[in-house]
Amino acid sequence: MRIKELLKLLWEAHRGSLLLLGILLLSNVALSVALEQFVVPQVAAEEGRFLRRQAEVRQLLRNQGGSAETPEQLYALASQDFSKFEQAVPEYREFTGLIEELLVLSSRSRLNITQISYASEMLKKSPLLKFDLNFSVAGDYEQVKKFIYSLEQSVRLITIKQISLQSVDNEGVKLGLSLETLFRPGRRE
């Protein structure tokens, strides 16, 4: 048989399938051409615009003192910051030093702390002890202001949670303070 007769026989026997196959082939070629002519250039343009904007954001962050580092570098920086924070938190044995500092600061402001109450608890998500301290002092407004300022300037990690002021007499006020601080657990000496 010759090729011409073979093709004619194939055409007559599988005309529908060959037409479908031809249509699918033409559709595939048309879609490939459309993809190459229209979609790929748009994707490349969008990707270029994204990369330019990403570079601009990184430059802005660098100019503002931030960083646009990789996640690994950011993790390393966070670990260093956490390590510095842990070093700034004293051990529990320094608790008496905190009480002594509070007494010295109040004395410098010509105030007298007669009683300090405190409660401690272990934090759930970190190995640190949280201490809540409560006390009150009485004096004139300038003394109280000086005392609060000296607490804020302390090198210790002290958070002033609550302040209450009450008038005691014509010129005096009673200052109630609730403070919070952290300690690393250790030996209790």
Stockholm file with secondary structure:
# STOCKHOLM 1.0

chainA/1-189         MRIKELLKLLWEAHRGSLLLLGILLLSNVALSVALEQFVVPQVAAEEGRFLRRQAEVRQLLRNQGGSAETPEQLYALASQDFSKFEQAVPEYREFTGLIEELLVLSSRSRLNITQISYASEMLKKSPLLKFDLNFSVAGDYEQVKKFIYSLEQSVRLITIKQISLQSVDNEGVKLGLSLETLFRPGRRE
#=GR chainA/1-189 SS CCHHHHHHHHHHHSHHHHHHHHHHHHHHHHHHHHIIIIIHHHHHHHHHHHHHHHHHHHHHHHHTTCCCCCHHHHHHHHHHHHHHHHHHSCBGGGHHHHHHHHHHHHHHTTCCCCCEEEEEEECSSSSCEEEEEEEEEEEEHHHHHHHHHHHHTCSSCEEEEEEEEEECSSSEEEEEEEEEEEEBCCCCC
#=GC SS_cons         CCHHHHHHHHHHHSHHHHHHHHHHHHHHHHHHHHIIIIIHHHHHHHHHHHHHHHHHHHHHHHHTTCCCCCHHHHHHHHHHHHHHHHHHSCBGGGHHHHHHHHHHHHHHTTCCCCCEEEEEEECSSSSCEEEEEEEEEEEEHHHHHHHHHHHHTCSSCEEEEEEEEEECSSSEEEEEEEEEEEEBCCCCC
//
